[in-house]
Amino acid sequence: MLYHPCARPAEVNRLKELVQRCFGKHVITPSTLLPKERPLALVTWGCRYLMAFVDDVGVIEFINERTMKGPEGTLRRDGQYDFALIKLASDIPGSRRDQVTCHLPIETPIISTDEEDLDNIL
């Protein structure tokens, strides 16, 4: 998961929550390479999903359809990435690390009523 440092914290936190709940093997990091108009991204082997705001259903579909397709396949151990690592990805209770466990229903999405936020989305 990537997010632009200027992204709305509530949206970043919402996406982090979904990623952490759905998939045990992940990296979450800021990136200034994302456009400010679409400051949130999911990236898998050869695929990306850019978002202006978190779309729960789209995120779940992307994770369910696109993860575990890289060369490491369903390898259970952690990868070698550790540059500035703050926290290891933790296993999801009741699941295996090599499985995607993204399930509906998810709580009601965060919907902003702030005019400035709505202008940025539209």
RAGI-V867509 format. One record per residue. N is the residue number from 0. RES is the residue in one letter. OMEGA is omega as a letter, one per 40 degrees, with the letter a starting at -180 (none if undefined). NEAR is the number of other C-alpha atoms within 12 Angstrom. D_LAST is the distance of its C-alpha to the last C-alpha in Angstrom with 1 decimal. Layout:
# RAGI-V867509
n->N res->RES omega->OMEGA near->NEAR d_last->D_LAST
n->N res->RES omega->OMEGA near->NEAR d_last->D_LAST
This chain:
# RAGI-V867509
n->0 res->M omega->i near->37 d_last->22.6
n->1 res->L omega->i near->33 d_last->21.0
n->2 res->Y omega->i near->38 d_last->18.7
n->3 res->H omega->a near->28 d_last->17.9
n->4 res->P omega->i near->20 d_last->19.9
n->5 res->C omega->i near->22 d_last->17.0
n->6 res->A omega->i near->31 d_last->15.0
n->7 res->R omega->a near->28 d_last->14.8
n->8 res->P omega->i near->20 d_last->18.4
n->9 res->A omega->i near->20 d_last->17.6
n->10 res->E omega->i near->32 d_last->15.4
n->11 res->V omega->a near->32 d_last->18.2
n->12 res->N omega->i near->23 d_last->20.8
n->13 res->R omega->a near->28 d_last->19.4
n->14 res->L omega->i near->39 d_last->19.3
n->15 res->K omega->a near->30 d_last->22.7
n->16 res->E omega->i near->26 d_last->24.1
n->17 res->L omega->a near->38 d_last->23.2
n->18 res->V omega->a near->38 d_last->24.6
n->19 res->Q omega->a near->30 d_last->27.7
n->20 res->R omega->a near->30 d_last->28.3
n->21 res->C omega->a near->36 d_last->28.0
n->22 res->F omega->a near->38 d_last->29.9
n->23 res->G omega->a near->36 d_last->32.7
n->24 res->K omega->a near->36 d_last->32.6
n->25 res->H omega->i near->37 d_last->29.5
n->26 res->V omega->i near->30 d_last->28.6
n->27 res->I omega->a near->33 d_last->25.8
n->28 res->T omega->i near->29 d_last->25.3
n->29 res->P omega->i near->22 d_last->23.0
n->30 res->S omega->i near->20 d_last->22.2
n->31 res->T omega->i near->18 d_last->21.2
n->32 res->L omega->i near->18 d_last->21.0
n->33 res->L omega->i near->26 d_last->17.5
n->34 res->P omega->a near->19 d_last->14.7
n->35 res->K omega->i near->22 d_last->12.8
n->36 res->E omega->i near->24 d_last->9.4
n->37 res->R omega->a near->30 d_last->11.1
n->38 res->P omega->a near->33 d_last->13.6
n->39 res->L omega->a near->40 d_last->15.2
n->40 res->A omega->i near->40 d_last->17.6
n->41 res->L omega->a near->39 d_last->20.5
n->42 res->V omega->i near->28 d_last->23.2
n->43 res->T omega->a near->26 d_last->26.4
n->44 res->W omega->i near->18 d_last->29.2
n->45 res->G omega->a near->13 d_last->27.7
n->46 res->C omega->i near->18 d_last->24.2
n->47 res->R omega->i near->22 d_last->20.9
n->48 res->Y omega->a near->29 d_last->17.7
n->49 res->L omega->a near->28 d_last->14.7
n->50 res->M omega->i near->32 d_last->11.9
n->51 res->A omega->i near->29 d_last->8.9
n->52 res->F omega->a near->36 d_last->10.3
n->53 res->V omega->i near->37 d_last->13.7
n->54 res->D omega->a near->26 d_last->14.3
n->55 res->D omega->a near->29 d_last->17.9
n->56 res->V omega->i near->21 d_last->19.1
n->57 res->G omega->i near->24 d_last->17.7
n->58 res->V omega->a near->38 d_last->19.2
n->59 res->I omega->i near->30 d_last->22.5
n->60 res->E omega->i near->22 d_last->22.7
n->61 res->F omega->a near->31 d_last->22.2
n->62 res->I omega->a near->37 d_last->24.8
n->63 res->N omega->a near->23 d_last->27.2
n->64 res->E omega->a near->20 d_last->27.1
n->65 res->R omega->a near->23 d_last->27.0
n->66 res->T omega->i near->34 d_last->29.0
n->67 res->M omega->a near->28 d_last->32.8
n->68 res->K omega->a near->21 d_last->32.8
n->69 res->G omega->a near->14 d_last->33.7
n->70 res->P omega->i near->12 d_last->37.3
n->71 res->E omega->i near->17 d_last->38.2
n->72 res->G omega->a near->18 d_last->37.5
n->73 res->T omega->i near->20 d_last->38.3
n->74 res->L omega->a near->17 d_last->40.2
n->75 res->R omega->a near->17 d_last->40.5
n->76 res->R omega->i near->19 d_last->41.2
n->77 res->D omega->i near->19 d_last->38.7
n->78 res->G omega->a near->19 d_last->37.7
n->79 res->Q omega->a near->12 d_last->39.0
n->80 res->Y omega->i near->17 d_last->35.9
n->81 res->D omega->a near->15 d_last->36.8
n->82 res->F omega->i near->12 d_last->35.6
n->83 res->A omega->a near->11 d_last->34.6
n->84 res->L omega->i near->14 d_last->34.5
n->85 res->I omega->a near->11 d_last->34.0
n->86 res->K omega->i near->14 d_last->34.5
n->87 res->L omega->i near->20 d_last->35.6
n->88 res->A omega->a near->24 d_last->33.5
n->89 res->S omega->i near->21 d_last->35.4
n->90 res->D omega->i near->24 d_last->36.5
n->91 res->I omega->a near->23 d_last->34.8
n->92 res->P omega->i near->14 d_last->37.5
n->93 res->G omega->i near->13 d_last->39.1
n->94 res->S omega->i near->19 d_last->37.8
n->95 res->R omega->a near->19 d_last->39.0
n->96 res->R omega->a near->26 d_last->37.3
n->97 res->D omega->i near->24 d_last->37.2
n->98 res->Q omega->i near->26 d_last->35.3
n->99 res->V omega->a near->31 d_last->31.7
n->100 res->T omega->a near->28 d_last->31.5
n->101 res->C omega->a near->28 d_last->28.0
n->102 res->H omega->i near->20 d_last->28.4
n->103 res->L omega->e near->17 d_last->26.6
n->104 res->P omega->i near->11 d_last->26.2
n->105 res->I omega->i near->19 d_last->24.0
n->106 res->E omega->i near->13 d_last->23.5
n->107 res->T omega->i near->12 d_last->20.6
n->108 res->P omega->i near->21 d_last->17.3
n->109 res->I omega->i near->21 d_last->16.1
n->110 res->I omega->a near->18 d_last->13.4
n->111 res->S omega->i near->17 d_last->12.3
n->112 res->T omega->i near->11 d_last->12.8
n->113 res->D omega->a near->12 d_last->12.5
n->114 res->E omega->a near->11 d_last->10.5
n->115 res->E omega->i near->11 d_last->10.1
n->116 res->D omega->a near->20 d_last->8.8
n->117 res->L omega->i near->15 d_last->6.2
n->118 res->D omega->i near->12 d_last->5.2
n->119 res->N omega->i near->19 d_last->5.6
n->120 res->I omega->a near->22 d_last->3.8
n->121 res->L omega->none near->12 d_last->0.0
